[in-house]
């Protein structure tokens, strides 16, 4: 199956830096959202570094990855997440003015009907299937190292999901989470392209809270040789994925 993806982002408030970043690489099946944070108000630097690092890591892979095999795919995504976090820490060490640099990372790497989620922080991944939204990720609290005697790190969650034609996955930062469960968004999933749906989510989030950065990446799974949007008509089949919350 092929994936089609698009993203949208909007800064909170006028004249304020957008500390979110996102990546849509359909050719690699790589989709990312990051929400940066920093004591120095340079969260956009952390988000940008992590996003670029993930793209670099996946692009430079020397082997043809077969994500159908979890014993290959999950460690690869875990290594990619570790590389991204190390890149952010290196930037902090090399620039004292960036002390406290941190970012969330939520990524999706797809191959055929398999998707691998890598997740750290309180951005989220949702699966829309048959008109229902499933929250795939669990929020992590990122505590900064300053004054806590720790390294400010949490373990990354990495898990696989079985994808079906017609599935839509939404990766979003916390500024967009409040509108994901809205019935209007659920209806729009079945009718709008990824580009328009991402824009709709971000627009709704901005109306809900104009002061908060909001970013959404929308990925849909298409049937082979099928044009346009895929309807959600078949009965759902049992799936296995980590930490799932189901919404009506």
C-alpha positions as CSV (number, residue, x, y, z in Angstrom):
1,X,0.0,0.0,0.0
2,X,1.1,3.5,-0.7
3,X,0.9,6.4,1.8
4,X,-0.1,10.0,1.1
5,X,0.8,12.6,3.6
6,X,0.7,16.3,4.3
7,X,1.4,18.7,7.2
8,X,0.4,22.1,8.5
9,X,1.6,24.2,11.3
10,X,0.8,27.6,12.9
11,X,2.5,29.6,15.6
12,X,0.5,30.7,18.6
13,X,0.2,34.5,18.9
14,X,1.5,37.3,16.7
15,X,5.3,37.7,16.3
16,X,6.0,34.5,18.2
17,X,8.4,31.8,17.1
18,X,6.7,28.6,16.2
19,X,8.5,25.9,18.3
20,X,6.9,23.1,16.4
21,X,8.5,21.3,13.4
22,X,7.3,18.6,11.1
23,X,8.5,16.4,8.3
24,X,6.6,14.7,5.4
25,X,8.8,12.4,3.3
26,X,6.5,10.2,1.2
27,X,9.3,8.5,-0.7
28,X,10.8,7.2,2.6
29,X,7.5,6.7,4.3
30,X,8.7,8.9,7.1
31,X,6.5,11.4,8.9
32,X,7.5,13.4,12.0
33,X,6.2,16.0,14.4
34,X,8.3,17.7,17.1
35,X,7.4,20.3,19.7
36,X,10.5,22.0,21.1
37,X,11.1,23.5,24.5
38,X,14.0,25.4,26.0
39,X,14.9,27.6,29.0
40,X,16.3,30.0,26.3
41,X,13.1,30.1,24.3
42,X,14.8,28.3,21.5
43,X,12.6,25.3,21.3
44,X,12.3,25.7,17.5
45,X,16.0,24.9,17.4
46,X,15.6,21.6,19.2
47,X,12.5,20.6,17.1
48,X,14.4,21.4,13.9
49,X,17.5,19.5,14.9
50,X,15.5,16.4,15.8
51,X,13.5,16.5,12.6
52,X,16.6,16.9,10.4
53,X,18.4,14.1,12.4
54,X,15.6,11.6,11.8
55,X,15.5,12.4,8.1
56,X,19.3,12.0,7.9
57,X,19.3,8.7,9.8
58,X,16.6,7.1,7.6
59,X,18.0,8.5,4.4
60,X,21.6,7.2,5.0
61,X,20.6,3.7,5.9
62,X,23.0,1.4,4.0
63,X,20.5,-1.5,3.8
64,X,17.2,-2.1,2.2
65,X,15.0,-2.2,5.3
66,X,12.1,-4.7,5.3
67,X,9.7,-3.3,7.9
68,X,7.6,-6.4,7.7
69,X,9.9,-7.9,10.2
70,X,9.6,-6.3,13.6
71,X,13.0,-7.5,14.8
72,X,14.5,-5.3,12.1
73,X,12.0,-2.4,12.0
74,X,11.6,-1.6,15.7
75,X,15.3,-1.5,16.6
76,X,15.9,0.7,13.5
77,X,13.3,3.2,14.7
78,X,14.7,3.1,18.2
79,X,18.1,3.9,16.9
80,X,16.7,6.7,14.8
81,X,15.1,8.2,17.9
82,X,18.3,7.8,19.9
83,X,20.2,9.6,17.1
84,X,17.8,12.5,17.1
85,X,17.9,12.9,20.9
86,X,21.7,12.7,20.8
87,X,21.8,15.4,18.2
88,X,19.8,17.7,20.4
89,X,22.0,17.0,23.4
90,X,25.1,17.7,21.3
91,X,23.7,21.1,20.3
92,X,23.0,21.9,23.9
93,X,26.5,20.9,25.0
94,X,28.1,22.9,22.3
95,X,26.0,26.0,22.9
96,X,25.7,27.0,26.6
97,X,23.1,29.6,25.8
98,X,20.8,26.7,24.8
99,X,20.8,25.0,28.2
100,X,17.6,23.1,28.8
101,X,17.1,22.4,25.1
102,X,14.5,19.7,24.6
103,X,11.8,18.5,22.2
104,X,9.1,15.9,21.9
105,X,9.3,13.5,18.9
106,X,6.5,11.5,17.4
107,X,7.4,9.7,14.2
108,X,5.8,7.2,11.8
109,X,7.8,5.0,9.4
110,X,5.8,2.9,7.0
111,X,6.4,0.0,4.7
112,X,3.5,-1.8,3.0
113,X,0.8,-2.5,5.6
114,X,3.2,-2.0,8.6
115,X,3.8,1.2,10.5
116,X,6.4,1.7,13.2
117,X,5.7,4.5,15.7
118,X,8.6,6.1,17.7
119,X,7.4,8.4,20.5
120,X,8.8,10.6,23.2
121,X,7.0,13.4,25.0
122,X,3.4,14.7,24.8
123,X,2.9,15.0,21.1
124,X,0.5,12.3,19.9
125,X,-0.3,9.8,17.2
126,X,-3.9,8.9,16.4
127,X,-5.3,6.2,14.2
128,X,-8.6,6.9,12.5
129,X,-10.3,3.7,11.3
130,X,-13.9,3.2,10.4
131,X,-14.9,6.5,11.7
132,X,-13.4,6.1,15.1
133,X,-10.2,7.7,16.6
134,X,-7.7,5.6,18.5
135,X,-5.0,7.3,20.5
136,X,-1.9,5.2,19.9
137,X,0.6,7.0,22.2
138,X,0.8,7.7,25.9
139,X,2.0,11.2,27.0
140,X,5.4,11.4,28.7
141,X,6.4,14.3,31.0
142,X,9.7,15.8,29.9
143,X,11.6,17.1,32.9
144,X,14.5,19.3,32.3
145,X,17.9,18.4,33.8
146,X,18.4,21.8,35.5
147,X,18.0,21.5,39.2
148,X,16.7,17.9,39.1
149,X,20.0,16.0,39.1
150,X,18.9,14.0,36.1
151,X,19.5,14.0,32.4
152,X,16.0,15.1,31.5
153,X,15.5,12.0,29.4
154,X,12.7,9.5,29.2
155,X,12.6,6.2,27.4
156,X,11.2,6.2,23.9
157,X,8.2,4.1,23.0
158,X,8.6,2.1,19.8
159,X,5.9,-0.2,18.5
160,X,4.4,-1.6,15.3
161,X,0.8,-1.3,14.1
162,X,-1.0,-3.2,11.3
163,X,-2.4,-0.8,8.8
164,X,-5.4,-1.3,6.5
165,X,-6.4,0.5,3.3
166,X,-8.5,3.5,4.4
167,X,-6.6,4.1,7.6
168,X,-5.6,7.6,8.5
169,X,-2.9,8.4,11.0
170,X,-2.6,11.9,12.5
171,X,0.6,13.0,14.3
172,X,0.1,16.2,16.2
173,X,1.6,18.5,18.8
174,X,-0.2,19.2,22.0
175,X,-1.6,22.5,20.6
176,X,-3.8,20.5,18.2
177,X,-4.8,17.6,20.5
178,X,-7.9,19.4,21.9
179,X,-9.7,19.3,18.5
180,X,-8.7,15.8,17.4
181,X,-11.7,14.2,19.2
182,X,-14.1,16.7,17.7
183,X,-16.9,15.0,15.7
184,X,-16.4,17.5,12.8
185,X,-12.8,16.4,12.5
186,X,-13.8,12.7,12.6
187,X,-16.3,13.3,9.7
188,X,-13.7,15.3,7.8
189,X,-11.2,12.3,7.9
190,X,-13.4,10.4,5.4
191,X,-13.9,13.3,3.0
192,X,-10.8,15.5,2.9
193,X,-7.4,15.0,1.4
194,X,-4.4,14.8,3.9
195,X,-3.5,18.4,2.9
196,X,-6.9,19.8,3.6
197,X,-7.4,17.7,6.7
198,X,-4.1,18.9,8.2
199,X,-5.1,22.5,7.5
200,X,-8.5,21.9,9.0
201,X,-7.1,20.5,12.2
202,X,-4.6,23.3,12.7
203,X,-7.2,26.0,11.9
204,X,-9.6,24.5,14.4
205,X,-6.8,24.3,17.0
206,X,-5.9,27.9,16.5
207,X,-9.5,29.0,17.0
208,X,-9.7,26.9,20.1
209,X,-6.5,28.5,21.5
210,X,-4.9,31.2,19.4
211,X,-1.9,31.4,21.8
212,X,-0.7,27.9,21.3
213,X,1.5,26.5,18.5
214,X,-0.4,23.8,16.6
215,X,1.0,21.2,14.1
216,X,-0.6,18.2,12.4
217,X,0.7,15.7,9.9
218,X,-1.9,13.5,8.2
219,X,-1.0,10.2,6.6
220,X,-3.5,8.0,4.7
221,X,-3.2,4.5,3.4
222,X,-4.4,4.0,-0.2
223,X,-5.3,0.8,-2.1
224,X,-3.1,0.0,-5.0
225,X,-4.0,1.9,-8.2
226,X,-6.9,3.6,-6.4
227,X,-7.5,7.3,-6.9
228,X,-9.1,9.7,-4.4
229,X,-10.1,9.1,-0.9
230,X,-10.8,5.6,0.4
231,X,-14.1,5.0,2.1
232,X,-14.4,3.4,5.5
233,X,-17.0,0.7,4.9
234,X,-15.6,-2.7,5.9
235,X,-16.1,-4.2,9.4
236,X,-13.1,-3.6,11.6
237,X,-10.6,-6.4,12.2
238,X,-8.8,-6.9,15.4
239,X,-5.5,-5.1,15.6
240,X,-2.6,-5.0,18.0
241,X,-0.8,-1.9,19.0
242,X,0.5,-0.4,22.2
243,X,-1.4,1.8,24.7
244,X,-4.7,2.4,22.9
245,X,-7.6,4.7,24.0
246,X,-10.7,4.5,22.0
247,X,-13.1,7.4,21.4
248,X,-16.7,7.2,20.1
